[in-house]
Amino acid sequence: VFLLIVIIVSATFSIRFAKKIAEPKQ
């Protein structure tokens, strides 16, 4: 169960981090 939480959190963080990089260039 703990592993599932880690995967979800890291996936969410990765998406937010990617958006942060993509946005400012506009």
N, C-alpha and C positions, 0 to 999 in steps of 0.2 A: 504493500500500500504506500509506504514511504517513497519508494522509487517512482511511483506514478506521480506523486506530488512534485517531486524534483523535476521530472520531465515536463510537466505542465508549466511550472514556474520558469524553467529555463527557456521553454518555447515562447512563452509570453514575453519574457525579457528580450529574447532575440528579435521578435517582431517589433517591439517598441524601439529597440536599438537601431534596427534597420530603417525604420520610419524616420528616426531622428537624423540619420545620415542622409536620407533621400530628400527630406523636406527642404532644408536650408538652401539647396542648390537652385531652387526655383526662383 
